[in-house]
Amino acid sequence: MKVEELTAKILDNNPKMDSYQLAIAVAKRTDELLNGATSKLNVSKNVKVADLALMELAEGLITVKGFIDIKK
């Protein structure tokens, strides 16, 4: 899925989040992944870390408190 499609999916699913908050959330998760956190997705190693963070957010596998409403 393209970055634009992932971004749209996240913003559509989280109406309280804007694009600036999304950028912060992706940056935070990217930093976590670069510092050794395990990805929640099984993808090839040639995927960029920022794209991986965006995919995790789009799939709802991770949430960032304060930005994304937790759905039950």
Backbone bond lengths (Angstrom), bond angles and torsions (degrees), N, CA, C in turn:
res aa  C-N    CA-C-N  psi(-1)  N-CA   C-N-CA  omega(-1)  CA-C   N-CA-C  phi
1 M - - - 1.454 - - 1.527 108.03 -
2 K 1.309 116.45 141.83 1.458 121.41 -179.24 1.532 110.95 -73.88
3 V 1.321 114.55 156.48 1.470 120.99 -179.87 1.526 110.66 -57.40
4 E 1.324 116.59 -40.97 1.463 120.37 -179.14 1.527 111.33 -63.51
5 E 1.329 116.12 -38.99 1.467 120.43 179.41 1.523 111.06 -69.31
6 L 1.331 116.89 -39.89 1.468 120.75 177.26 1.526 110.56 -63.46
7 T 1.327 115.56 -44.19 1.463 120.49 179.62 1.526 110.79 -61.25
8 A 1.314 116.63 -46.03 1.470 120.85 179.00 1.522 111.08 -61.68
9 K 1.328 117.08 -41.39 1.468 121.32 179.90 1.528 110.56 -61.48
10 I 1.326 116.88 -45.51 1.464 120.75 -179.84 1.516 110.72 -63.56
11 L 1.327 116.97 -47.02 1.470 120.22 -177.57 1.529 111.74 -68.12
12 D 1.331 118.03 -33.58 1.467 120.99 176.73 1.528 111.16 -67.50
13 N 1.332 116.20 -38.64 1.462 120.95 -178.63 1.521 113.25 -79.19
14 N 1.322 117.62 -13.53 1.465 122.52 -176.99 1.528 109.66 -133.26
15 P 1.332 117.16 78.59 1.465 120.16 -174.27 1.528 114.64 -63.25
16 K 1.321 117.93 -18.66 1.461 120.13 178.96 1.526 112.72 -83.35
17 M 1.323 116.95 -5.03 1.460 121.97 -178.30 1.523 110.05 -101.17
18 D 1.336 116.75 138.26 1.457 119.50 173.37 1.530 109.32 -110.08
19 S 1.305 116.29 176.72 1.465 119.94 -173.76 1.526 112.75 -65.14
20 Y 1.324 117.84 -29.98 1.464 120.36 178.16 1.532 110.77 -69.51
21 Q 1.309 116.53 -41.32 1.463 120.34 177.38 1.524 110.52 -65.93
22 L 1.322 116.46 -37.24 1.456 120.43 177.31 1.523 110.40 -62.54
23 A 1.317 117.02 -42.60 1.468 120.72 178.48 1.523 110.89 -60.27
24 I 1.324 117.12 -40.90 1.459 121.09 178.19 1.526 110.35 -65.04
25 A 1.334 117.07 -43.21 1.461 121.36 180.00 1.527 111.06 -63.11
26 V 1.330 117.31 -43.08 1.458 121.03 179.29 1.527 109.97 -65.53
27 A 1.323 116.94 -41.67 1.462 120.83 179.16 1.527 111.15 -62.76
28 K 1.324 116.16 -41.38 1.464 119.95 179.52 1.524 111.23 -64.67
29 R 1.336 117.18 -45.00 1.455 120.45 -179.74 1.532 110.52 -68.19
30 T 1.328 117.21 -38.40 1.464 121.05 176.73 1.517 110.30 -59.04
31 D 1.320 116.53 -44.09 1.457 121.00 178.36 1.527 110.77 -61.36
32 E 1.325 117.02 -42.54 1.463 120.77 178.15 1.528 110.73 -60.85
33 L 1.334 116.83 -44.43 1.463 120.87 -179.54 1.528 111.26 -64.92
34 L 1.314 116.49 -40.42 1.462 120.18 178.93 1.525 112.03 -67.32
35 N 1.327 116.63 -24.74 1.459 121.19 -179.76 1.526 112.77 -95.88
36 G 1.336 116.79 16.72 1.449 119.73 171.20 1.512 117.73 107.17
37 A 1.311 119.14 -0.77 1.466 120.33 177.85 1.532 109.44 -65.58
38 T 1.308 115.84 147.33 1.457 121.46 -179.85 1.521 109.91 -86.45
39 S 1.316 115.69 134.83 1.453 120.30 178.56 1.518 110.18 -70.69
40 K 1.299 116.29 149.39 1.457 122.28 178.16 1.533 111.15 -90.92
41 L 1.328 116.74 0.06 1.458 121.95 -179.78 1.523 110.25 -117.04
42 N 1.316 115.91 150.34 1.458 121.69 172.47 1.521 107.90 -98.23
43 V 1.316 117.02 98.92 1.462 121.63 178.95 1.517 108.77 -131.50
44 S 1.315 115.69 165.47 1.456 119.56 179.81 1.527 110.15 -67.57
45 K 1.298 115.50 158.54 1.465 120.78 -176.22 1.518 113.27 -72.52
46 N 1.324 118.14 -11.91 1.456 119.31 -178.34 1.533 113.19 -89.70
47 V 1.318 117.68 13.83 1.462 122.28 175.63 1.530 107.89 -85.88
48 K 1.317 116.56 132.94 1.461 120.47 179.06 1.528 109.42 -63.99
49 V 1.316 115.24 146.44 1.463 120.73 -175.66 1.526 111.08 -63.01
50 A 1.318 118.20 -40.29 1.465 121.02 179.14 1.530 110.77 -64.60
51 D 1.328 116.91 -38.35 1.465 120.50 176.96 1.523 110.50 -65.57
52 L 1.320 116.66 -38.78 1.461 121.41 177.79 1.530 110.54 -62.30
53 A 1.328 116.67 -44.03 1.464 120.83 178.01 1.529 110.48 -61.13
54 L 1.313 116.68 -42.38 1.462 121.36 179.09 1.524 110.88 -64.04
55 M 1.336 117.39 -40.78 1.460 121.22 178.26 1.530 111.00 -64.19
56 E 1.319 117.34 -41.03 1.465 120.82 178.48 1.524 110.92 -62.28
57 L 1.314 116.81 -42.68 1.466 120.66 177.89 1.532 110.79 -64.83
58 A 1.322 116.83 -43.58 1.473 120.88 -178.58 1.517 111.96 -63.26
59 E 1.317 116.94 -35.42 1.464 121.06 -179.97 1.529 112.08 -82.36
60 G 1.318 117.79 -5.38 1.461 121.07 179.53 1.517 113.09 74.84
61 L 1.326 117.18 19.18 1.460 120.97 -178.69 1.523 112.53 -77.91
62 I 1.310 116.17 -24.01 1.462 120.55 175.82 1.521 108.60 -132.51
63 T 1.294 115.59 153.93 1.458 121.03 175.44 1.511 108.32 -131.09
64 V 1.303 115.05 151.79 1.448 121.22 176.37 1.518 106.64 -115.01
65 K 1.313 116.08 114.65 1.461 120.03 -176.80 1.520 110.25 -59.58
66 G 1.314 115.35 138.11 1.452 121.10 179.50 1.529 113.17 94.61
67 F 1.327 116.77 -19.82 1.453 119.96 -178.74 1.527 112.33 -111.76
68 I 1.312 116.78 -39.71 1.453 120.63 -172.48 1.522 109.53 -116.59
69 D 1.320 116.49 131.14 1.457 120.75 174.96 1.515 108.98 -71.16
70 I 1.333 116.15 133.55 1.453 120.52 178.23 1.525 108.13 -82.86
71 K 1.332 115.78 121.76 1.463 121.19 -178.91 1.511 109.60 -94.31
72 K 1.312 116.86 139.73 1.472 121.56 178.93 1.494 109.92 -114.67
